[in-house]
Amino acid sequence: MIDLGFGDDDALHLCGLSIAQHDGTLVLADADAVIGRGEKVLVKGETGTGKSTLIRAMAGLWPWGSGRILRPKDARIAFMPQQPYLPRGTLRHVLDYPRDGTPPDPRRTEEILAACGLTHLVPRLDEEQSWSDVLSGGEQQRLGFARVLLKRPDIIIMDEPTSALDELSQTRMMELLCEEAAGSTIIHTALRPGLDRFYDREIQLKVKSTA
């Protein structure tokens, strides 16, 4: 099992990290990397190289493998999957998930929704719905961005969170994220082009040789 622990600094450390599938097949072997505080990193690679599995492991959501992942102590971490989880309830409740004791400021909530192209949802903030059934895929992904921007976590781990957006919308969301979360560490995996310019560096994964 992967050892998920805390480091002595503000960086995220991968130490001799190997990641396996459920059946024990290795998809990543003996990886070492340091991602500094506030660094923006794009994880790239062909299908089958373990991109999504790697960042799920960084988020503490994939325990299969070995080695260590050390994260900053007390760091607030947000994971943005391709399809964000939208609990049933009011839209305010959705934007405050998971709750951390301090609800978002109502005025800022409206500003962020507008910035994310969701102005039409402002009048529905106190409406109860099963929002995953009501909103389109693109709206759900924009709502995922709005939620992260309201909470301002220290580390944002992203697994193709713009897959349902067109290229222009993707660009606008990424520009907004880099502006509003400039001090946050961002780790992002995606297959779509047009993202390189938002990142300080890339981690390129390769298919593990079977020879």
CYANA upper distance limits for C-alpha pairs under 8 A (distance plus 0.5 A):
  1 MET  CA     63 PRO  CA      5.95
  1 MET  CA     64 TRP  CA      5.57
  1 MET  CA     65 GLY  CA      5.50
  1 MET  CA     66 SER  CA      5.65
  1 MET  CA     67 GLY  CA      8.37
  2 ILE  CA     17 LEU  CA      8.13
  2 ILE  CA     18 SER  CA      8.48
  2 ILE  CA     19 ILE  CA      8.39
  2 ILE  CA     63 PRO  CA      5.64
  2 ILE  CA     64 TRP  CA      6.57
  2 ILE  CA     65 GLY  CA      5.73
  2 ILE  CA     66 SER  CA      4.88
  2 ILE  CA     67 GLY  CA      5.98
  2 ILE  CA     68 ARG  CA      6.34
  2 ILE  CA     69 ILE  CA      7.87
  3 ASP  CA     63 PRO  CA      8.35
  3 ASP  CA     66 SER  CA      7.46
  3 ASP  CA     67 GLY  CA      6.65
  3 ASP  CA     68 ARG  CA      5.13
  3 ASP  CA     69 ILE  CA      6.76
  4 LEU  CA     60 GLY  CA      7.44
  4 LEU  CA     68 ARG  CA      6.41
  4 LEU  CA     69 ILE  CA      5.48
  4 LEU  CA     70 LEU  CA      6.57
  4 LEU  CA     71 ARG  CA      8.24
  5 GLY  CA     68 ARG  CA      7.77
  5 GLY  CA     69 ILE  CA      6.71
  5 GLY  CA     70 LEU  CA      5.29
  5 GLY  CA     71 ARG  CA      6.82
  6 PHE  CA     69 ILE  CA      8.45
  6 PHE  CA     70 LEU  CA      5.20
  6 PHE  CA     71 ARG  CA      5.33
  6 PHE  CA     72 PRO  CA      6.08
  6 PHE  CA     73 LYS  CA      5.82
  7 GLY  CA     11 ALA  CA      8.04
  7 GLY  CA     12 LEU  CA      8.01
  7 GLY  CA     13 HIS  CA      7.99
  7 GLY  CA     70 LEU  CA      5.44
  7 GLY  CA     71 ARG  CA      6.06
  7 GLY  CA     72 PRO  CA      5.96
  7 GLY  CA     73 LYS  CA      7.18
  8 ASP  CA     72 PRO  CA      7.54
  8 ASP  CA     73 LYS  CA      8.22
  9 ASP  CA     72 PRO  CA      6.60
 10 ASP  CA     36 GLY  CA      7.29
 10 ASP  CA     37 ARG  CA      6.03
 10 ASP  CA     71 ARG  CA      8.12
 10 ASP  CA     72 PRO  CA      5.48
 10 ASP  CA     73 LYS  CA      8.35
 11 ALA  CA     34 VAL  CA      7.07
 11 ALA  CA     35 ILE  CA      6.06
 11 ALA  CA     36 GLY  CA      4.85
 11 ALA  CA     37 ARG  CA      5.72
 11 ALA  CA     71 ARG  CA      7.20
 11 ALA  CA     72 PRO  CA      6.62
 12 LEU  CA     34 VAL  CA      6.25
 12 LEU  CA     35 ILE  CA      5.60
 12 LEU  CA     36 GLY  CA      6.93
 12 LEU  CA     37 ARG  CA      8.24
 12 LEU  CA     69 ILE  CA      7.82
 12 LEU  CA     70 LEU  CA      6.23
 12 LEU  CA     71 ARG  CA      5.24
 12 LEU  CA     72 PRO  CA      6.95
 13 HIS  CA     32 ASP  CA      7.97
 13 HIS  CA     33 ALA  CA      6.39
 13 HIS  CA     34 VAL  CA      5.16
 13 HIS  CA     35 ILE  CA      7.03
 13 HIS  CA     68 ARG  CA      8.42
 13 HIS  CA     69 ILE  CA      6.20
 13 HIS  CA     70 LEU  CA      5.49
 13 HIS  CA     71 ARG  CA      7.08
 14 LEU  CA     31 ALA  CA      7.13
 14 LEU  CA     32 ASP  CA      5.41
 14 LEU  CA     33 ALA  CA      5.50
 14 LEU  CA     34 VAL  CA      6.88
 14 LEU  CA     67 GLY  CA      8.34
 14 LEU  CA     68 ARG  CA      6.57
 14 LEU  CA     69 ILE  CA      5.35
 14 LEU  CA     70 LEU  CA      7.14
 15 CYS  CA     30 ASP  CA      8.18
 15 CYS  CA     31 ALA  CA      7.13
 15 CYS  CA     32 ASP  CA      5.42
 15 CYS  CA     33 ALA  CA      7.51
 15 CYS  CA     67 GLY  CA      6.41
 15 CYS  CA     68 ARG  CA      5.56
 15 CYS  CA     69 ILE  CA      6.80
 15 CYS  CA     70 LEU  CA      8.41
 16 GLY  CA     29 ALA  CA      8.16
 16 GLY  CA     30 ASP  CA      4.82
 16 GLY  CA     31 ALA  CA      5.62
 16 GLY  CA     32 ASP  CA      5.99
 16 GLY  CA     66 SER  CA      8.22
 16 GLY  CA     67 GLY  CA      5.41
 16 GLY  CA     68 ARG  CA      7.11
 17 LEU  CA     28 LEU  CA      8.07
 17 LEU  CA     29 ALA  CA      6.87
 17 LEU  CA     30 ASP  CA      5.36
 17 LEU  CA     31 ALA  CA      5.28
 17 LEU  CA     32 ASP  CA      7.03
 17 LEU  CA     65 GLY  CA      8.06
 17 LEU  CA     66 SER  CA      6.38
 17 LEU  CA     67 GLY  CA      4.73
 17 LEU  CA     68 ARG  CA      6.36
 17 LEU  CA     69 ILE  CA      7.81
 18 SER  CA     26 LEU  CA      7.55
 18 SER  CA     27 VAL  CA      8.13
 18 SER  CA     28 LEU  CA      5.64
 18 SER  CA     29 ALA  CA      4.68
 18 SER  CA     30 ASP  CA      5.63
 18 SER  CA     31 ALA  CA      6.99
 18 SER  CA     65 GLY  CA      5.80
 18 SER  CA     66 SER  CA      5.64
 18 SER  CA     67 GLY  CA      6.57
 19 ILE  CA     26 LEU  CA      6.31
 19 ILE  CA     27 VAL  CA      6.31
 19 ILE  CA     28 LEU  CA      5.54
 19 ILE  CA     29 ALA  CA      7.06
 19 ILE  CA     53 THR  CA      8.09
 19 ILE  CA     54 LEU  CA      7.64
 19 ILE  CA     64 TRP  CA      6.61
 19 ILE  CA     65 GLY  CA      4.74
 19 ILE  CA     66 SER  CA      7.05
 20 ALA  CA     24 GLY  CA      5.71
 20 ALA  CA     25 THR  CA      5.71
 20 ALA  CA     26 LEU  CA      4.70
 20 ALA  CA     27 VAL  CA      6.11
 20 ALA  CA     28 LEU  CA      7.55
 20 ALA  CA     64 TRP  CA      5.98
 20 ALA  CA     65 GLY  CA      5.35
 21 GLN  CA     25 THR  CA      5.74
 21 GLN  CA     26 LEU  CA      6.87
 21 GLN  CA     27 VAL  CA      7.50
 21 GLN  CA     64 TRP  CA      7.29
 21 GLN  CA     65 GLY  CA      8.46
 22 HIS  CA     64 TRP  CA      7.46
 24 GLY  CA     64 TRP  CA      8.38
 24 GLY  CA     65 GLY  CA      8.32
 26 LEU  CA     65 GLY  CA      8.25
 27 VAL  CA     48 GLY  CA      7.97
 27 VAL  CA     49 THR  CA      6.68
 27 VAL  CA     50 GLY  CA      6.11
 27 VAL  CA    207 VAL  CA      8.10
 27 VAL  CA    208 LYS  CA      6.90
 28 LEU  CA     49 THR  CA      7.81
 28 LEU  CA     50 GLY  CA      7.16
 28 LEU  CA    208 LYS  CA      7.41
 30 ASP  CA     67 GLY  CA      8.12
 35 ILE  CA     39 GLU  CA      6.95
 35 ILE  CA     41 VAL  CA      8.23
 36 GLY  CA    185 THR  CA      7.89
 37 ARG  CA    183 GLY  CA      8.26
 37 ARG  CA    184 SER  CA      7.59
 37 ARG  CA    185 THR  CA      6.05
 38 GLY  CA    182 ALA  CA      7.59
 38 GLY  CA    183 GLY  CA      5.42
 38 GLY  CA    184 SER  CA      5.20
 38 GLY  CA    185 THR  CA      4.53
 38 GLY  CA    186 ILE  CA      7.65
 39 GLU  CA    184 SER  CA      7.90
 39 GLU  CA    185 THR  CA      5.48
 39 GLU  CA    186 ILE  CA      6.93
 39 GLU  CA    199 TYR  CA      8.46
 39 GLU  CA    200 ASP  CA      7.13
 40 LYS  CA    185 THR  CA      6.35
 40 LYS  CA    186 ILE  CA      5.23
 40 LYS  CA    187 ILE  CA      6.65
 40 LYS  CA    198 PHE  CA      7.98
 40 LYS  CA    199 TYR  CA      5.30
 40 LYS  CA    200 ASP  CA      5.76
 40 LYS  CA    201 ARG  CA      7.43
 41 VAL  CA    186 ILE  CA      6.64
 41 VAL  CA    187 ILE  CA      5.41
 41 VAL  CA    188 HIS  CA      6.87
 41 VAL  CA    199 TYR  CA      5.99
 41 VAL  CA    200 ASP  CA      6.56
 41 VAL  CA    201 ARG  CA      5.82
 41 VAL  CA    202 GLU  CA      6.03
 41 VAL  CA    203 ILE  CA      7.57
 42 LEU  CA    187 ILE  CA      6.46
 42 LEU  CA    188 HIS  CA      5.43
 42 LEU  CA    189 THR  CA      6.34
 42 LEU  CA    190 ALA  CA      8.40
 42 LEU  CA    196 ASP  CA      7.72
 42 LEU  CA    199 TYR  CA      6.71
 42 LEU  CA    201 ARG  CA      7.01
 42 LEU  CA    202 GLU  CA      5.23
 42 LEU  CA    203 ILE  CA      6.74
 43 VAL  CA     51 LYS  CA      7.06
 43 VAL  CA    187 ILE  CA      7.65
 43 VAL  CA    188 HIS  CA      6.40
 43 VAL  CA    189 THR  CA      5.22
 43 VAL  CA    190 ALA  CA      7.83
 43 VAL  CA    202 GLU  CA      6.26
 43 VAL  CA    203 ILE  CA      5.28
 43 VAL  CA    204 GLN  CA      6.58
 43 VAL  CA    205 LEU  CA      7.89
 44 LYS  CA     51 LYS  CA      7.36
 44 LYS  CA    189 THR  CA      6.67
 44 LYS  CA    190 ALA  CA      7.38
 44 LYS  CA    191 LEU  CA      7.87
 44 LYS  CA    202 GLU  CA      7.43
 44 LYS  CA    203 ILE  CA      6.62
 44 LYS  CA    204 GLN  CA      5.40
 44 LYS  CA    205 LEU  CA      6.59
 45 GLY  CA     49 THR  CA      6.52
 45 GLY  CA     51 LYS  CA      7.28
 45 GLY  CA    204 GLN  CA      6.07
 45 GLY  CA    205 LEU  CA      5.24
 45 GLY  CA    206 LYS  CA      6.50
 46 GLU  CA    205 LEU  CA      8.01
 46 GLU  CA    206 LYS  CA      7.45
 46 GLU  CA    207 VAL  CA      7.80
 48 GLY  CA    207 VAL  CA      7.01
 49 THR  CA    205 LEU  CA      6.35
 49 THR  CA    206 LYS  CA      6.06
 49 THR  CA    207 VAL  CA      5.34
 49 THR  CA    208 LYS  CA      7.62
 50 GLY  CA     54 LEU  CA      6.41
 50 GLY  CA    205 LEU  CA      8.10
 51 LYS  CA     55 ILE  CA      7.05
 51 LYS  CA    189 THR  CA      6.92
 51 LYS  CA    205 LEU  CA      7.66
 52 SER  CA     56 ARG  CA      6.59
 52 SER  CA    159 ASP  CA      6.68
 52 SER  CA    189 THR  CA      7.26
 53 THR  CA     57 ALA  CA      6.64
 53 THR  CA     62 TRP  CA      7.36
 54 LEU  CA     58 MET  CA      6.88
 55 ILE  CA     59 ALA  CA      6.70
 55 ILE  CA    157 ILE  CA      7.21
 55 ILE  CA    158 MET  CA      8.12
 55 ILE  CA    159 ASP  CA      7.86
 55 ILE  CA    187 ILE  CA      8.06
 55 ILE  CA    188 HIS  CA      8.41
 55 ILE  CA    189 THR  CA      8.20
 56 ARG  CA     60 GLY  CA      6.81
 56 ARG  CA     61 LEU  CA      5.56
 56 ARG  CA     62 TRP  CA      6.01
 57 ALA  CA     61 LEU  CA      5.86
 57 ALA  CA     62 TRP  CA      4.86
 57 ALA  CA     63 PRO  CA      6.91
 58 MET  CA     62 TRP  CA      8.41
 58 MET  CA     69 ILE  CA      7.20
 58 MET  CA    157 ILE  CA      8.37
 59 ALA  CA     77 ILE  CA      7.93
 59 ALA  CA     78 ALA  CA      8.40
 59 ALA  CA     79 PHE  CA      7.04
 59 ALA  CA    157 ILE  CA      7.27
 71 ARG  CA     75 ALA  CA      8.03
 75 ALA  CA    153 PRO  CA      8.21
 75 ALA  CA    154 ASP  CA      6.25
 75 ALA  CA    155 ILE  CA      7.57
 76 ARG  CA    153 PRO  CA      5.46
 76 ARG  CA    154 ASP  CA      5.62
 76 ARG  CA    155 ILE  CA      6.88
 77 ILE  CA    153 PRO  CA      6.09
 77 ILE  CA    154 ASP  CA      6.52
 77 ILE  CA    155 ILE  CA      5.28
 77 ILE  CA    156 ILE  CA      6.47
 77 ILE  CA    157 ILE  CA      8.05
 78 ALA  CA    148 VAL  CA      7.55
 78 ALA  CA    153 PRO  CA      6.65
 78 ALA  CA    155 ILE  CA      6.83
 78 ALA  CA    156 ILE  CA      5.45
 78 ALA  CA    157 ILE  CA      6.67
 79 PHE  CA    156 ILE  CA      6.55
 79 PHE  CA    157 ILE  CA      5.30
 79 PHE  CA    158 MET  CA      6.42
 79 PHE  CA    159 ASP  CA      8.38
 80 MET  CA     84 PRO  CA      6.95
 80 MET  CA    144 GLY  CA      7.42
 80 MET  CA    156 ILE  CA      7.88
 80 MET  CA    157 ILE  CA      6.59
 80 MET  CA    158 MET  CA      5.12
 80 MET  CA    159 ASP  CA      6.56
 80 MET  CA    161 PRO  CA      6.62
 81 PRO  CA    158 MET  CA      6.59
 81 PRO  CA    159 ASP  CA      5.33
 81 PRO  CA    160 GLU  CA      7.03
 81 PRO  CA    161 PRO  CA      6.21
 82 GLN  CA    141 GLN  CA      7.94
 82 GLN  CA    159 ASP  CA      6.27
 82 GLN  CA    160 GLU  CA      5.56
 82 GLN  CA    161 PRO  CA      4.95
 82 GLN  CA    162 THR  CA      7.65
 82 GLN  CA    163 SER  CA      7.25
 83 GLN  CA    137 GLY  CA      8.05
 83 GLN  CA    140 GLN  CA      7.70
 83 GLN  CA    141 GLN  CA      7.18
 83 GLN  CA    161 PRO  CA      7.59
 84 PRO  CA    140 GLN  CA      7.15
 84 PRO  CA    141 GLN  CA      7.02
 84 PRO  CA    144 GLY  CA      6.35
 85 TYR  CA    132 SER  CA      8.34
 86 LEU  CA     94 VAL  CA      6.25
 86 LEU  CA    130 SER  CA      8.32
 86 LEU  CA    131 TRP  CA      6.82
 86 LEU  CA    132 SER  CA      6.41
 87 PRO  CA     93 HIS  CA      8.34
 87 PRO  CA     94 VAL  CA      6.44
 87 PRO  CA     97 TYR  CA      8.31
 87 PRO  CA    130 SER  CA      7.72
 87 PRO  CA    131 TRP  CA      8.01
 87 PRO  CA    132 SER  CA      8.50
 88 ARG  CA     94 VAL  CA      7.97
 88 ARG  CA    128 GLU  CA      7.69
 88 ARG  CA    129 GLN  CA      6.48
 88 ARG  CA    130 SER  CA      5.22
 88 ARG  CA    131 TRP  CA      7.04
 89 GLY  CA     93 HIS  CA      6.60
 89 GLY  CA     94 VAL  CA      7.37
 89 GLY  CA    127 GLU  CA      8.14
 89 GLY  CA    128 GLU  CA      5.18
 89 GLY  CA    129 GLN  CA      6.18
 89 GLY  CA    130 SER  CA      7.30
 89 GLY  CA    131 TRP  CA      8.48
 90 THR  CA     94 VAL  CA      6.95
 90 THR  CA    125 LEU  CA      6.82
 90 THR  CA    126 ASP  CA      5.63
 90 THR  CA    127 GLU  CA      5.54
 90 THR  CA    128 GLU  CA      4.68
 90 THR  CA    129 GLN  CA      6.92
 91 LEU  CA     95 LEU  CA      6.73
 91 LEU  CA    124 ARG  CA      7.52
 91 LEU  CA    125 LEU  CA      5.23
 91 LEU  CA    126 ASP  CA      6.59
 91 LEU  CA    127 GLU  CA      7.00
 91 LEU  CA    128 GLU  CA      7.44
 91 LEU  CA    129 GLN  CA      8.33
 91 LEU  CA    131 TRP  CA      8.23
 92 ARG  CA     96 ASP  CA      6.73
 92 ARG  CA    125 LEU  CA      5.97
 92 ARG  CA    126 ASP  CA      6.89
 93 HIS  CA     97 TYR  CA      6.81
 94 VAL  CA    147 ARG  CA      8.47
 95 LEU  CA    143 LEU  CA      8.00
 95 LEU  CA    146 ALA  CA      7.81
 95 LEU  CA    147 ARG  CA      5.39
 95 LEU  CA    150 LEU  CA      8.32
 96 ASP  CA    100 ASP  CA      8.42
 96 ASP  CA    103 PRO  CA      6.76
 96 ASP  CA    104 PRO  CA      7.31
 96 ASP  CA    147 ARG  CA      7.40
 96 ASP  CA    151 LYS  CA      8.45
 97 TYR  CA    147 ARG  CA      8.23
 99 ARG  CA    103 PRO  CA      7.92
104 PRO  CA    108 ARG  CA      7.70
104 PRO  CA    109 THR  CA      6.89
104 PRO  CA    150 LEU  CA      6.97
104 PRO  CA    151 LYS  CA      8.09
105 ASP  CA    109 THR  CA      6.57
106 PRO  CA    110 GLU  CA      6.96
107 ARG  CA    111 GLU  CA      6.88
108 ARG  CA    112 ILE  CA      6.53
108 ARG  CA    150 LEU  CA      8.19
109 THR  CA    113 LEU  CA      6.69
109 THR  CA    150 LEU  CA      7.49
110 GLU  CA    114 ALA  CA      6.71
110 GLU  CA    119 THR  CA      8.03
110 GLU  CA    122 VAL  CA      6.60
111 GLU  CA    115 ALA  CA      6.67
112 ILE  CA    116 CYS  CA      6.64
112 ILE  CA    146 ALA  CA      6.47
112 ILE  CA    149 LEU  CA      7.88
112 ILE  CA    150 LEU  CA      7.80
113 LEU  CA    117 GLY  CA      6.88
113 LEU  CA    118 LEU  CA      5.41
113 LEU  CA    119 THR  CA      6.25
113 LEU  CA    121 LEU  CA      8.04
113 LEU  CA    122 VAL  CA      7.58
113 LEU  CA    143 LEU  CA      8.12
113 LEU  CA    146 ALA  CA      6.67
114 ALA  CA    118 LEU  CA      5.73
114 ALA  CA    119 THR  CA      4.92
115 ALA  CA    119 THR  CA      8.43
115 ALA  CA    176 LEU  CA      8.25
116 CYS  CA    142 ARG  CA      6.47
116 CYS  CA    143 LEU  CA      8.07
116 CYS  CA    145 PHE  CA      7.94
116 CYS  CA    146 ALA  CA      6.95
116 CYS  CA    173 MET  CA      7.24
117 GLY  CA    142 ARG  CA      8.06
118 LEU  CA    122 VAL  CA      7.81
118 LEU  CA    139 GLU  CA      7.95
118 LEU  CA    142 ARG  CA      8.08
118 LEU  CA    143 LEU  CA      8.32
120 HIS  CA    124 ARG  CA      8.49
121 LEU  CA    125 LEU  CA      7.05
129 GLN  CA    134 VAL  CA      7.95
130 SER  CA    134 VAL  CA      7.04
131 TRP  CA    135 LEU  CA      6.32
132 SER  CA    136 SER  CA      8.39
132 SER  CA    140 GLN  CA      7.67
135 LEU  CA    139 GLU  CA      6.26
135 LEU  CA    140 GLN  CA      6.58
136 SER  CA    140 GLN  CA      6.68
137 GLY  CA    141 GLN  CA      6.82
137 GLY  CA    164 ALA  CA      6.32
138 GLY  CA    142 ARG  CA      6.74
138 GLY  CA    162 THR  CA      8.40
138 GLY  CA    164 ALA  CA      5.48
138 GLY  CA    165 LEU  CA      5.88
139 GLU  CA    143 LEU  CA      6.59
140 GLN  CA    144 GLY  CA      6.75
141 GLN  CA    145 PHE  CA      7.00
141 GLN  CA    161 PRO  CA      6.71
141 GLN  CA    162 THR  CA      7.03
141 GLN  CA    164 ALA  CA      7.70
141 GLN  CA    165 LEU  CA      8.32
142 ARG  CA    146 ALA  CA      6.76
142 ARG  CA    173 MET  CA      8.06
143 LEU  CA    147 ARG  CA      6.64
144 GLY  CA    148 VAL  CA      6.92
144 GLY  CA    161 PRO  CA      8.48
145 PHE  CA    149 LEU  CA      6.63
145 PHE  CA    173 MET  CA      7.83
145 PHE  CA    177 LEU  CA      8.12
146 ALA  CA    150 LEU  CA      6.68
147 ARG  CA    151 LYS  CA      6.86
148 VAL  CA    152 ARG  CA      6.36
148 VAL  CA    153 PRO  CA      7.49
149 LEU  CA    177 LEU  CA      7.57
149 LEU  CA    180 GLU  CA      7.15
149 LEU  CA    181 ALA  CA      7.47
152 ARG  CA    181 ALA  CA      6.96
152 ARG  CA    184 SER  CA      8.14
153 PRO  CA    184 SER  CA      7.25
154 ASP  CA    183 GLY  CA      8.02
154 ASP  CA    184 SER  CA      5.33
154 ASP  CA    185 THR  CA      6.73
155 ILE  CA    184 SER  CA      6.02
155 ILE  CA    185 THR  CA      5.14
155 ILE  CA    186 ILE  CA      6.45
155 ILE  CA    187 ILE  CA      8.38
156 ILE  CA    184 SER  CA      7.42
156 ILE  CA    185 THR  CA      6.60
156 ILE  CA    186 ILE  CA      5.29
156 ILE  CA    187 ILE  CA      6.81
157 ILE  CA    186 ILE  CA      6.48
157 ILE  CA    187 ILE  CA      5.38
157 ILE  CA    188 HIS  CA      6.49
158 MET  CA    186 ILE  CA      8.08
158 MET  CA    187 ILE  CA      6.59
158 MET  CA    188 HIS  CA      5.04
158 MET  CA    189 THR  CA      6.78
159 ASP  CA    188 HIS  CA      6.58
159 ASP  CA    189 THR  CA      5.73
159 ASP  CA    190 ALA  CA      7.06
160 GLU  CA    188 HIS  CA      7.80
160 GLU  CA    189 THR  CA      6.35
160 GLU  CA    190 ALA  CA      5.19
160 GLU  CA    191 LEU  CA      7.90
162 THR  CA    170 GLN  CA      6.35
163 SER  CA    190 ALA  CA      8.49
163 SER  CA    192 ARG  CA      8.00
165 LEU  CA    169 SER  CA      6.23
165 LEU  CA    170 GLN  CA      6.20
166 ASP  CA    170 GLN  CA      6.59
167 GLU  CA    171 THR  CA      6.70
167 GLU  CA    194 GLY  CA      8.24
168 LEU  CA    172 ARG  CA      6.80
169 SER  CA    173 MET  CA      6.65
170 GLN  CA    174 MET  CA      6.67
171 THR  CA    175 GLU  CA      6.55
171 THR  CA    194 GLY  CA      8.28
171 THR  CA    195 LEU  CA      8.35
172 ARG  CA    176 LEU  CA      6.60
173 MET  CA    177 LEU  CA      6.60
174 MET  CA    178 CYS  CA      6.61
174 MET  CA    198 PHE  CA      7.71
175 GLU  CA    179 GLU  CA      6.66
175 GLU  CA    198 PHE  CA      8.20
176 LEU  CA    180 GLU  CA      6.46
177 LEU  CA    181 ALA  CA      5.99
177 LEU  CA    182 ALA  CA      8.02
178 CYS  CA    182 ALA  CA      5.65
178 CYS  CA    198 PHE  CA      7.87
195 LEU  CA    199 TYR  CA      7.96
